[in-house]
Amino acid sequence: MLYIKDRVSRSHRCGLLTRSFPKVLAENPKIHDIRPNVDAISSIVLKVGGFAYPHYFASLFGMSRVVGISRQIVYERLEARGGKGTPIVCPKYLYAGDETVSG
């Protein structure tokens, strides 16, 4: 059973990590993007919630994304535009000529 005090202190820890990580990571010149992704916070929540198998974190994150993508596909094919679905996207490639790209 989690008590209010535990919830507040755990929430405080997540906020502290979010604020302190950029400062610590900025010290390394090889790191350019110092914002934590959703997996950083999700792993903290799983650990605090008592999930004892951290080597499964990546699998759990992947499965949750698959569920979201699958739901989006079902919506687009069956429910969008009154059940007509959305058209399949066919990208067009346009020939730009003999222009050389310098970089």
Contacts in CASP RR format, 6 or more apart in sequence:
PFRMAT RR
TARGET T0000
AUTHOR 0000-0000-0000
METHOD contacts of the structure
MODEL  1
MLYIKDRVSRSHRCGLLTRSFPKVLAENPKIHDIRPNVDAISSIVLKVGG
FAYPHYFASLFGMSRVVGISRQIVYERLEARGGKGTPIVCPKYLYAGDET
VSG
10 48 0 8 1.000
13 44 0 8 1.000
14 41 0 8 1.000
14 44 0 8 1.000
14 45 0 8 1.000
17 36 0 8 1.000
17 40 0 8 1.000
17 44 0 8 1.000
18 36 0 8 1.000
18 41 0 8 1.000
21 34 0 8 1.000
21 36 0 8 1.000
21 40 0 8 1.000
22 34 0 8 1.000
22 35 0 8 1.000
25 31 0 8 1.000
25 34 0 8 1.000
26 34 0 8 1.000
39 57 0 8 1.000
39 58 0 8 1.000
39 61 0 8 1.000
42 57 0 8 1.000
42 61 0 8 1.000
43 54 0 8 1.000
43 57 0 8 1.000
46 54 0 8 1.000
46 57 0 8 1.000
46 60 0 8 1.000
47 54 0 8 1.000
76 85 0 8 1.000
76 86 0 8 1.000
77 85 0 8 1.000
77 86 0 8 1.000
78 85 0 8 1.000
79 85 0 8 1.000
80 86 0 8 1.000
END
